[in-house]
Each structure stands twice: as structure tokens, then as C-alpha cells.
Amino acid sequence: MRLHAIGNWLHHAVSRMTGTTVVNFNDPRLWDAFGADLNTGTGIQVNHRKALRLSAFWRGIDYISTTVAKVPCFTYRRLSTNGRETANDHPLYQLLKYKPNQDMTAFTFRKTLVHHVLTWGNAYAYIFRIGGQPRELRILLPDRTYPVREGGVLRYVTSVGGDLEDNRAEIRKLEAADVIHIKGLGFDGLVGYDVITMAAESLGMSLAQERFSSKFFANSATPSLAVTFPGKLSDKAFERMTKSWQSIRQGLENSHKPLLIEEGGDVKPFSLDANQSQLLQSREFSLTTIANWLGIPVHKVGGGKRTAYASLEQENQSSLDDCIDGWLVNFEQEFRDKLLSKSEKNSDQITIEFERKALVRANLGERGNFYRLSVGKPFMTANEARDLEGMNPIDGGDELATSFSASANGGGSPVAGATPNGGDGAQVDQSLRTKERLNVLEDACHRIARRVGNYARRVAKKSKYFPQFLEGLREEHLEACRQILEPSAVIMREDANSLAESAIDYLRMELQSVYDTANSTEFAEKIERSCLALECGGLFSKVEQGAQ
């Protein structure tokens, strides 16, 4: 039946299409047709549905997809003054923010797509247009859709309706410009790897571990008592003893009933060391493995040891920076490429961006300190701060203490009330630069040092990997550092990239010095002291020197 099904499917694909059709034999549908499940070394067969039975895998998929889905997606129009405004009148605004199709909200739409790409490696949506304008985004099933090249032209093939095992499925060929394709990690940049296939061994091991645990604890599989006899029981006596034992021990109503032992039998307590079973260790390893496949901290899937709040907060921020933000960029670029017109892309007047501030929610104390340093300065108005906290604007809350408008010859920005020739206003501006502005920079440097320091501490536990960590420091952390320093750079009229490069180079130099001078036994301890010094002002002092 399976062979007949795939024969039918290929027959329909070939008969309904012209040109050359390329069938990808890594396509999971082909595996499904020949047997569905993937065999693993544990003897456990894995497929997409079985993988989701693992609570950790389900939780990880749900965390990533929910986090991406809840970030608002806005369509913006650039202003001639270098600012931007929400393009409420643009057809994409309502489509991306609220209702991509008649059946789904924007949240459900993106959550479903992320789920598809995290399991199948690819997610697809068809762009339904009217008069050339996108009107609906309709999800295509990832197990029924794949790209092909015909005469060098990329298209997508999908089946609609019916079932691949019968003749009712309609095979359609779609233009690439009409298909949103969110790709995971892949070899050729055209198709993402099927995640379940790649992670089959790890998932099979986790499923096997859960199956073992279930059987181990089924019907109180750990015996509490052992019954011994001085000699060998006859078959008849053994059978009678077994039936008697089961009759009085099974069922809640038989709890705590006395035991009657005959023929010299003796009852001894029996215990099993939890460490011997290694169930807890195996479970923790399984959770860590699944978290690694998904690229999130292990505590997001229910694992990990108790973590201090500060470290947990850093891990949460790291998951946003290293995992979630990457998926947001993936969506933004695909939306721009497929949904904007050619003229809109060429002029760069319309942009599609996720509102990342919805993800960045520091604790109340940190937010209060940030607003204290920023509101009323040349960075943020009171109403902008209130908007971040979900509060309504107030009268007079749209005024800045200073203006950022530069003179035509590239001079500095005068403070409100300053004279053009540099009177008292210039003095106030300089005072702001050297005092309160530096407070914002100091906070940013502290966050950067803490971010890099947390990574350094973990790697320092295995010092042989520290050179690779230092080598990849710029690639791994430069962009995140630039984003952290952006507000400071704006306030201080500095280049954020230059500040970030200076910070990363200094961090690398300091950590390299510890690596070169410390022996293996004291290495982790010295890295800890160095990181604390950097967090407590060491990095800020260096970056401040370069900013002045």
C-alpha cells in the first residue's frame, strides 16, 4: 500500500507538471511513504508525532514558537526627517499585525510557521494577491511542499486537499515570489534540514529512557520487600505462593494487610539506590540534549540545576539574543523579499520590523533606573517611557530637554536655550555629556561585561576550549554589544560599532592575559575575579576613555 501510494504521488506530480521536476530524496514524505518511522540505535522508531510526545521537546518548541509569535510585527514608513511612522494605511499593516488570513490571527499564523520550521526544517505560506497586492497568507503543509528548479527557475510544488495515498490530492506548482519560505539550517540555502531526521538518535534515546522509566515504575516495579526461602520451592508451591502474594498485595484496598509466610520463608526490606538506576542523571542528560538541538537554555525545557536569579536572567536574555532574535530576522527578511513591491524595496521607504522591545523587560528596579537616566535628556521623553510601560501619555510629556538637530556644518547639537555662539547652553550640554550621559554608558558596559563574563565562566571550566572562545568572541558577541551600546552612542554622539569593537577587543585582551598567565588549577578562579573586575567598572573605564 505504501509503495502504491508513493507511486501514485509521483505519477500525479509528473503528469500534471511540465519541465524537469527534481525530487529531493531527503524529503520526509518519501521516508513516510516507505515506512514513516526512522529507526534509531536504541531500537525506538521516531517520527514527527512521536517526538512531540517528549515533554521537553514539546516545551522547547512551544517556548520558541510562542515567543516569536507574541512579538508584534509592524509595517513602517520612513520619514524625510530620518524618523519613521507606522504605515497604518498600507495593506500589509493589518495583514501582519492582526489577521493574515480569515482562519488565523497573526499570533497563530507565526506560531504555526515556527513549529513547522523547528520540526520539518521548513515552513511555507502562500501569498494570495488581488491586483498585485497581498491579501491573505495561507499556510502550506511542510510535508506536502518542496522547492524545485525548472530550467533554472525556482518554483514550489505543493499538494492541496485529499491524501497523497489516493487520487484526490491536487498537485499545484507555485511561483517562488508567491511563497513565503522560512528555512532552518540547510546545506544549499534552498531547503532546511528535517530536524526530526537529524535529531532522531537523540530523540530515540529520550523516548527509550521514558519508556524504561515507565516500565520501571509501573505497578510499583521497585519492590519494597524480598521473600527468601531456605530451599528451592516446587513448581506447585511457587505458583501458589505467587498467586497468594498478588491477591493480597495488589489494589488500594489491600494496603497494609499482614503477610502470612509458610515453609520457612523470611521477609526482608528491599531497597534500590536511586543512583544505581541513574534515572535522574539520564533524564538530565536527555533534557540537555534536547535543549542543545533547539538552541535554548536547558531550564526552558524543565532541566538544569537551581540557578541564581542573576544567572537565570542572563540565560533568558541569552536565549532572546542567540535564538529568538535570529528567527525574527529570518521572518523580517523573508517578509521584505516576498511581500514588498519592487519599488518599495528599491526605495527602502517601507520596512517590516518586529517590535523587539516587547521582549526586553528588565526587572522594575533596572527599568526605573534606566528611565531616571534617560527621560528628560536628549534620548527619551516622558511619554515615550510611559508608552514602554503601557501607560497613556500626559500633557507636556513630549518635550526633550535638548535637541539633536545638528547644524549644517556638522556642529554639535545645542541644548534648549543655548546660544549659537556657545554660551551657557554649551556648558550645560558638555556637563550632561561628562556626567549623566556617562551613567548610561556605564550601565551598558556593565551589561556587556556580565554577558561575556557569564560565557567566559562556563568555558573556563574546561580551559582547553578557552582559545576557541576567545577566537570567536567578536563574531559571537559584537552585534549584541553594538545593540546594547546603541542608546549610549546616540546620547554621546559616538559610533556604536566603534564602541562595541573597543569593548570586545578590551575584553578579549584581559581574558587572554588571564589565560596566558594562570595555571590550570587556578584558571577558573582567576577568570571569575577578572570578570567581576570588568563588570564592576573595568570595562567602563576603558570604553569611557575611547568615547571622550
C-alpha positions as CSV (number, residue, x, y, z in Angstrom):
1,M,0.0,0.0,0.0
2,R,2.8,2.4,0.8
3,L,4.7,1.7,-2.4
4,H,1.4,2.1,-4.3
5,A,0.9,5.4,-2.5
6,I,4.2,6.9,-3.4
7,G,3.8,5.6,-7.0
8,N,0.5,7.5,-7.2
9,W,2.0,10.6,-5.8
10,L,5.0,10.7,-8.2
11,H,2.7,9.8,-11.1
12,H,0.5,12.8,-10.4
13,A,3.4,15.1,-9.9
14,V,4.9,14.2,-13.2
15,S,1.7,14.1,-15.2
16,R,0.5,17.5,-14.0
17,M,3.7,19.4,-14.5
18,T,5.8,20.3,-17.4
19,G,9.6,20.6,-17.5
20,T,12.0,18.9,-15.2
21,T,10.9,18.1,-11.7
22,V,13.5,17.4,-9.1
23,V,12.5,15.1,-6.2
24,N,14.5,15.6,-3.1
25,F,15.2,12.2,-1.5
26,N,15.8,13.8,1.8
27,D,12.1,14.8,1.7
28,P,10.5,13.3,4.8
29,R,7.4,12.4,2.7
30,L,9.4,9.8,0.9
31,W,10.5,8.3,4.2
32,D,6.9,8.4,5.4
33,A,5.7,6.6,2.3
34,F,8.3,3.8,2.7
35,G,7.8,3.3,6.4
36,A,7.1,6.6,8.2
37,D,9.3,5.9,11.3
38,L,13.1,6.4,11.5
39,N,14.9,3.6,13.1
40,T,17.5,4.5,15.8
41,G,20.3,2.8,17.6
42,T,18.0,2.3,20.7
43,G,15.5,0.3,18.7
44,I,12.9,3.1,19.2
45,Q,11.4,4.4,16.0
46,V,11.0,8.2,15.7
47,N,8.7,10.4,13.7
48,H,7.3,13.9,14.0
49,R,4.4,13.0,16.2
50,K,6.4,10.7,18.5
51,A,8.9,13.4,19.0
52,L,6.3,15.8,20.3
53,R,5.3,13.2,23.0
54,L,8.5,14.1,24.7
55,S,7.5,16.8,27.2
56,A,10.9,18.6,26.9
57,F,10.8,18.7,23.1
58,W,7.2,19.9,23.2
59,R,8.1,22.6,25.8
60,G,11.0,23.8,23.8
61,I,9.1,24.0,20.5
62,D,6.2,25.8,22.4
63,Y,8.6,28.3,24.0
64,I,10.3,29.3,20.8
65,S,7.2,29.5,18.7
66,T,5.2,31.3,21.4
67,T,8.0,33.9,22.0
68,V,8.3,34.6,18.3
69,A,4.6,34.7,17.8
70,K,3.9,37.2,20.6
71,V,6.3,39.9,19.2
72,P,4.2,42.5,17.3
73,C,5.1,42.9,13.6
74,F,4.7,46.4,12.2
75,T,4.9,47.9,8.8
76,Y,6.7,51.3,8.9
77,R,7.1,54.2,6.5
78,R,10.4,56.2,6.6
79,L,10.0,59.9,7.0
80,S,12.1,62.6,5.3
81,T,13.4,63.6,8.8
82,N,15.1,60.2,9.1
83,G,12.4,59.0,11.5
84,R,9.6,56.6,10.8
85,E,5.9,56.2,11.4
86,T,3.6,53.2,11.4
87,A,2.1,52.7,7.9
88,N,-1.4,52.1,9.1
89,D,-2.8,52.7,5.6
90,H,-0.5,50.1,4.0
91,P,-2.2,46.7,3.0
92,L,0.5,44.8,4.9
93,Y,-0.1,46.6,8.2
94,Q,-3.3,44.7,9.1
95,L,-2.2,41.6,7.4
96,L,1.0,41.2,9.5
97,K,-0.1,42.7,12.8
98,Y,-3.6,41.2,13.2
99,K,-5.1,38.9,10.5
100,P,-3.0,37.2,7.9
101,N,-6.0,35.0,6.7
102,Q,-9.6,34.5,7.6
103,D,-8.9,31.5,9.8
104,M,-5.9,32.7,11.9
105,T,-4.7,35.5,14.0
106,A,-1.2,36.8,13.4
107,F,-0.1,35.0,16.6
108,T,-1.4,31.6,15.5
109,F,0.0,32.1,12.0
110,R,3.6,32.8,13.1
111,K,3.4,30.2,15.9
112,T,2.4,27.5,13.4
113,L,5.2,28.5,11.0
114,V,7.8,28.4,13.7
115,H,6.6,25.0,14.8
116,H,6.9,23.8,11.2
117,V,10.4,25.0,10.7
118,L,11.6,23.7,14.1
119,T,10.4,20.2,13.3
120,W,10.4,19.9,9.5
121,G,13.2,22.4,8.9
122,N,11.0,24.4,6.5
123,A,7.8,26.5,6.8
124,Y,5.7,27.7,3.9
125,A,2.9,30.1,3.3
126,Y,1.2,31.0,0.0
127,I,0.7,34.7,-0.8
128,F,-2.8,35.3,-2.2
129,R,-2.8,38.5,-4.1
130,I,-5.5,40.8,-5.5
131,G,-4.4,43.3,-8.1
132,G,-0.8,42.5,-7.2
133,Q,-1.3,43.3,-3.5
134,P,-1.0,40.6,-0.8
135,R,-4.5,40.0,0.7
136,E,-4.0,36.7,2.5
137,L,-1.2,34.5,3.8
138,R,-2.2,30.9,3.7
139,I,-0.1,28.2,5.4
140,L,1.1,25.3,3.3
141,L,1.8,21.9,4.9
142,P,5.6,21.3,5.1
143,D,5.2,17.6,4.4
144,R,3.4,18.4,1.2
145,T,5.5,21.3,-0.1
146,Y,9.0,21.5,-1.5
147,P,11.0,23.6,-4.0
148,V,12.1,22.6,-7.5
149,R,14.2,24.1,-10.2
150,E,12.8,24.1,-13.8
151,G,15.1,25.5,-16.4
152,G,17.0,27.4,-13.7
153,V,13.8,29.0,-12.3
154,L,12.8,28.3,-8.7
155,R,9.2,27.2,-8.1
156,Y,7.4,25.4,-5.3
157,V,5.3,22.2,-5.6
158,T,2.5,21.5,-3.1
159,S,-0.4,19.2,-2.8
160,V,-3.8,20.5,-1.8
161,G,-6.8,18.5,-0.4
162,G,-7.3,14.8,-0.4
163,D,-4.5,12.5,0.6
164,L,-1.2,11.5,-1.0
165,E,-2.3,7.9,-0.9
166,D,-5.2,8.5,-3.3
167,N,-6.0,10.4,-6.5
168,R,-7.9,13.2,-4.8
169,A,-4.8,15.3,-3.9
170,E,-4.3,18.2,-6.3
171,I,-0.7,19.0,-7.2
172,R,0.0,22.7,-7.7
173,K,3.0,24.5,-8.9
174,L,3.6,28.0,-7.4
175,E,5.9,30.8,-8.3
176,A,8.7,31.4,-5.8
177,A,7.7,35.1,-5.4
178,D,4.3,33.9,-4.1
179,V,5.6,31.6,-1.4
180,I,7.0,32.6,1.9
181,H,9.7,30.1,2.8
182,I,11.2,30.2,6.3
183,K,14.2,27.9,6.3
184,G,16.1,26.3,9.1
185,L,19.7,25.2,8.9
186,G,20.5,23.6,5.5
187,F,23.3,22.7,3.1
188,D,22.4,24.6,0.0
189,G,20.4,27.5,1.3
190,L,17.4,26.3,-0.6
191,V,15.9,23.7,1.8
192,G,16.4,23.3,5.6
193,Y,17.3,20.0,7.1
194,D,14.5,18.0,8.5
195,V,15.1,18.4,12.2
196,I,13.5,15.2,13.4
197,T,15.6,13.2,11.0
198,M,18.8,14.9,12.1
199,A,18.0,14.6,15.8
200,A,16.5,11.1,15.5
201,E,19.1,9.3,17.6
202,S,18.9,11.9,20.4
203,L,15.1,11.8,20.4
204,G,15.1,8.0,20.2
205,M,17.3,7.9,23.3
206,S,15.0,10.2,25.1
207,L,11.9,8.1,24.1
208,A,13.7,4.9,25.2
209,Q,14.6,6.5,28.5
210,E,11.0,7.5,29.1
211,R,9.8,4.0,28.2
212,F,12.2,2.4,30.6
213,S,11.2,4.8,33.4
214,S,7.5,4.0,32.8
215,K,8.1,0.3,32.9
216,F,10.4,0.6,35.9
217,F,7.8,2.4,38.0
218,A,4.7,0.5,36.6
219,N,2.8,-1.3,39.3
220,S,5.3,-0.2,41.8
221,A,8.1,-2.0,40.0
222,T,10.6,-1.2,42.7
223,P,10.0,-3.9,45.3
224,S,9.8,-2.9,48.9
225,L,10.1,-6.4,50.3
226,A,12.1,-9.6,49.4
227,V,10.9,-13.0,50.4
228,T,13.5,-15.7,50.9
229,F,13.3,-19.5,51.5
230,P,15.9,-21.9,52.8
231,G,15.5,-24.2,49.9
232,K,14.1,-24.4,46.4
233,L,10.3,-24.3,46.1
234,S,8.5,-26.8,44.0
235,D,6.7,-25.5,40.9
236,K,3.3,-26.0,42.6
237,A,4.4,-24.2,45.8
238,F,5.9,-21.4,43.8
239,E,2.8,-20.9,41.8
240,R,0.6,-21.0,44.9
241,M,2.9,-18.5,46.7
242,T,2.9,-16.1,43.7
243,K,-0.9,-16.1,43.4
244,S,-1.3,-15.6,47.2
245,W,1.2,-12.7,47.1
246,Q,-0.6,-11.0,44.2
247,S,-4.0,-11.4,45.8
248,I,-3.1,-9.6,49.0
249,R,-0.7,-7.0,47.6
250,Q,-2.5,-5.6,44.6
251,G,-5.1,-2.9,44.9
252,L,-5.6,0.0,47.3
253,E,-8.0,-1.9,49.5
254,N,-5.3,-4.4,50.3
255,S,-2.8,-1.8,51.6
256,H,-1.1,-2.6,55.0
257,K,-2.7,-6.2,55.2
258,P,-0.5,-8.6,57.2
259,L,1.6,-11.2,55.3
260,L,1.4,-14.9,56.0
261,I,4.6,-16.7,55.0
262,E,4.9,-20.5,55.1
263,E,7.6,-23.2,54.7
264,G,10.3,-21.3,56.5
265,G,10.1,-18.1,54.4
266,D,11.6,-14.9,55.6
267,V,10.7,-11.3,54.6
268,K,13.4,-8.7,54.4
269,P,13.2,-5.0,53.4
270,F,14.4,-4.4,49.9
271,S,15.7,-1.0,48.6
272,L,17.2,0.2,45.3
273,D,19.7,3.0,45.3
274,A,18.4,5.8,43.1
275,N,22.0,6.5,42.0
276,Q,22.2,2.9,40.8
277,S,19.3,3.3,38.5
278,Q,20.8,6.5,37.0
279,L,17.3,7.6,36.0
280,L,17.8,11.2,37.2
281,Q,21.1,11.5,35.5
282,S,19.8,10.1,32.3
283,R,16.8,12.4,32.4
284,E,19.0,15.5,32.9
285,F,21.2,14.4,30.0
286,S,18.2,13.9,27.8
287,L,16.9,17.4,28.6
288,T,20.3,19.0,28.0
289,T,20.5,17.2,24.6
290,I,17.0,18.4,23.5
291,A,17.8,22.0,24.6
292,N,21.0,21.9,22.6
293,W,19.2,20.8,19.5
294,L,16.7,23.7,19.9
295,G,19.4,26.2,20.9
296,I,17.8,27.3,24.2
297,P,18.8,27.1,27.9
298,V,18.1,23.8,29.5
299,H,15.8,25.4,32.1
300,K,13.4,26.2,29.3
301,V,12.7,22.5,28.9
302,G,12.5,21.8,32.6
303,G,16.1,20.8,33.3
304,G,19.2,22.3,34.9
305,K,20.2,22.7,38.5
306,R,18.9,25.6,40.6
307,T,20.3,28.8,39.3
308,A,20.8,32.1,40.9
309,Y,18.4,34.8,39.7
310,A,21.1,36.9,38.2
311,S,22.4,33.9,36.2
312,L,18.9,32.9,35.2
313,E,18.2,36.4,34.0
314,Q,21.3,36.3,31.8
315,E,20.4,32.9,30.4
316,N,16.9,34.3,29.5
317,Q,18.5,37.3,27.8
318,S,21.0,35.0,26.0
319,S,18.1,32.9,24.6
320,L,16.5,36.0,23.3
321,D,19.7,37.3,21.7
322,D,21.0,34.0,20.4
323,C,17.9,32.1,19.4
324,I,14.7,34.2,19.2
325,D,16.2,37.3,17.5
326,G,17.6,35.1,14.8
327,W,14.2,33.8,13.9
328,L,12.8,37.4,13.9
329,V,15.4,38.4,11.4
330,N,14.6,35.3,9.3
331,F,10.9,36.4,9.2
332,E,11.7,40.1,8.6
333,Q,13.9,39.4,5.6
334,E,11.6,36.9,4.0
335,F,8.6,39.2,4.5
336,R,10.5,42.1,2.9
337,D,11.6,39.9,0.0
338,K,8.3,38.4,-0.8
339,L,5.6,40.9,0.4
340,L,7.0,44.3,-0.6
341,S,6.8,45.5,-4.2
342,K,9.9,46.1,-6.2
343,S,9.7,49.8,-6.0
344,E,9.2,49.7,-2.2
345,K,12.3,47.6,-1.8
346,N,14.4,49.8,-4.1
347,S,13.4,53.0,-2.4
348,D,13.6,51.4,1.1
349,Q,10.7,53.6,2.2
350,I,8.6,50.8,3.6
351,T,10.1,48.4,6.2
352,I,8.7,45.4,8.1
353,E,10.1,45.0,11.6
354,F,9.3,43.2,14.8
355,E,8.9,45.3,17.9
356,R,11.7,43.8,19.9
357,K,11.0,46.0,23.0
358,A,8.2,43.6,23.7
359,L,10.9,41.0,24.6
360,V,13.2,43.2,26.6
361,R,11.6,43.5,30.0
362,A,14.1,44.1,32.7
363,N,13.1,44.0,36.3
364,L,11.3,47.0,37.8
365,G,14.4,48.4,39.5
366,E,16.5,48.3,36.4
367,R,13.8,49.8,34.3
368,G,13.3,52.6,36.8
369,N,17.0,53.4,36.8
370,F,17.1,53.4,33.0
371,Y,14.2,55.8,32.8
372,R,15.7,58.0,35.5
373,L,18.9,58.4,33.5
374,S,17.1,58.8,30.1
375,V,13.8,60.7,30.5
376,G,14.2,64.4,30.0
377,K,17.6,64.0,28.5
378,P,18.3,64.1,24.7
379,F,17.2,60.5,24.5
380,M,13.7,59.9,25.7
381,T,10.6,61.9,26.5
382,A,8.3,61.1,29.5
383,N,5.5,59.9,27.2
384,E,7.9,57.6,25.3
385,A,8.8,56.0,28.7
386,R,5.2,55.8,29.6
387,D,4.4,54.1,26.3
388,L,7.0,51.4,27.1
389,E,5.2,50.7,30.4
390,G,1.8,50.6,28.7
391,M,0.6,53.9,30.2
392,N,-1.3,56.8,28.5
393,P,0.6,60.0,27.6
394,I,0.4,63.1,29.8
395,D,0.3,66.8,28.9
396,G,3.8,68.2,28.4
397,G,5.3,64.7,28.2
398,D,6.6,65.1,24.6
399,E,9.3,67.6,25.3
400,L,13.1,66.8,25.4
401,A,15.4,68.9,27.4
402,T,17.8,69.1,24.4
403,S,17.6,68.8,20.7
404,F,19.6,66.5,18.5
405,S,19.3,68.7,15.4
406,A,22.8,69.3,14.2
407,S,24.0,72.4,12.3
408,A,24.6,72.3,8.6
409,N,28.3,72.3,9.0
410,G,28.3,69.3,11.2
411,G,28.5,71.0,14.6
412,G,27.1,69.7,17.8
413,S,23.5,69.8,19.0
414,P,22.7,72.8,21.1
415,V,20.7,72.5,24.3
416,A,17.4,74.2,24.5
417,G,18.1,77.8,25.4
418,A,21.7,77.7,24.2
419,T,23.1,80.5,22.2
420,P,24.6,79.8,18.7
421,N,28.0,81.0,19.7
422,G,28.2,78.6,22.6
423,G,27.1,80.2,25.8
424,D,25.6,78.7,28.9
425,G,23.7,76.1,26.8
426,A,27.0,74.7,25.5
427,Q,28.3,74.4,29.1
428,V,25.1,72.6,30.1
429,D,25.5,70.2,27.1
430,Q,29.1,69.4,28.0
431,S,28.1,68.8,31.6
432,L,25.4,66.4,30.5
433,R,28.0,64.6,28.3
434,T,30.5,64.1,31.1
435,K,28.1,63.2,33.8
436,E,24.6,61.8,33.2
437,R,25.4,60.5,29.7
438,L,28.3,58.5,31.2
439,N,25.9,56.9,33.6
440,V,24.0,55.4,30.7
441,L,27.3,54.2,29.1
442,E,28.4,52.7,32.5
443,D,25.2,50.7,32.7
444,A,25.7,49.4,29.1
445,C,29.3,48.4,29.8
446,H,28.2,46.5,32.9
447,R,25.6,44.5,30.9
448,I,28.2,43.7,28.2
449,A,30.8,42.6,30.7
450,R,28.3,40.5,32.5
451,R,27.1,38.9,29.3
452,V,30.6,38.0,28.1
453,G,31.7,37.1,31.6
454,N,29.0,34.5,32.0
455,Y,30.1,32.8,28.8
456,A,33.8,33.0,29.9
457,R,33.0,31.4,33.3
458,R,31.3,28.5,31.7
459,V,34.1,27.9,29.2
460,A,36.7,28.3,31.9
461,K,35.6,25.0,33.5
462,K,37.3,23.3,30.5
463,S,40.3,25.6,29.8
464,K,41.3,23.7,26.7
465,Y,38.3,25.3,24.9
466,F,39.2,28.8,26.0
467,P,41.3,29.8,23.0
468,Q,38.4,28.9,20.7
469,F,36.1,31.0,22.9
470,L,38.5,34.0,22.6
471,E,38.9,33.5,18.8
472,G,35.1,33.6,18.3
473,L,34.4,36.4,20.8
474,R,34.0,39.1,18.2
475,E,31.8,37.0,15.9
476,E,29.6,35.8,18.7
477,H,29.1,38.9,20.7
478,L,29.9,42.0,18.6
479,E,26.4,42.5,17.3
480,A,24.7,42.1,20.7
481,C,27.2,44.5,22.2
482,R,26.5,47.0,19.5
483,Q,22.8,46.9,20.2
484,I,23.4,47.3,24.0
485,L,25.6,50.3,23.3
486,E,23.3,51.9,20.7
487,P,21.4,54.2,23.2
488,S,24.7,55.3,24.7
489,A,26.2,56.0,21.3
490,V,23.2,58.1,20.3
491,I,23.3,60.2,23.5
492,M,27.0,60.7,23.3
493,R,27.1,61.2,19.5
494,E,29.5,58.3,19.2
495,D,29.6,55.4,16.7
496,A,28.0,52.3,18.2
497,N,30.2,50.0,16.1
498,S,33.4,51.6,17.3
499,L,32.3,51.5,20.9
500,A,31.4,47.8,20.6
501,E,34.6,46.9,18.9
502,S,36.6,48.7,21.5
503,A,34.7,46.9,24.3
504,I,35.1,43.4,22.7
505,D,38.8,44.0,22.0
506,Y,39.5,45.1,25.6
507,L,37.5,42.1,27.0
508,R,39.5,39.7,24.8
509,M,42.8,41.3,25.8
510,E,42.0,41.0,29.5
511,L,40.8,37.4,29.3
512,Q,43.7,36.4,27.1
513,S,46.1,37.8,29.7
514,V,44.5,35.6,32.4
515,Y,44.7,32.5,30.1
516,D,48.4,33.2,29.3
517,T,49.5,33.6,32.9
518,A,47.2,31.3,35.0
519,N,47.9,27.6,35.5
520,S,45.1,25.0,35.0
521,T,44.3,24.6,38.7
522,E,43.7,28.3,39.3
523,F,42.4,29.3,35.9
524,A,38.7,29.2,36.6
525,E,39.2,31.2,39.8
526,K,41.2,33.9,38.1
527,I,38.7,34.2,35.3
528,E,36.0,34.7,37.9
529,R,38.0,37.5,39.5
530,S,38.8,39.1,36.2
531,C,35.1,39.0,35.1
532,L,34.0,40.6,38.3
533,A,36.5,43.4,37.9
534,L,35.3,44.0,34.4
535,E,31.7,44.1,35.5
536,C,32.4,46.4,38.4
537,G,33.9,49.2,36.2
538,G,36.9,47.8,34.5
539,L,35.3,47.7,31.0
540,F,33.5,51.1,31.5
541,S,36.8,52.8,32.3
542,K,38.4,51.6,29.1
543,V,35.4,52.4,26.9
544,E,34.9,55.8,28.5
545,Q,38.5,56.7,27.6
546,G,37.8,56.0,24.0
547,A,34.5,57.9,24.0
548,Q,35.9,61.1,25.3
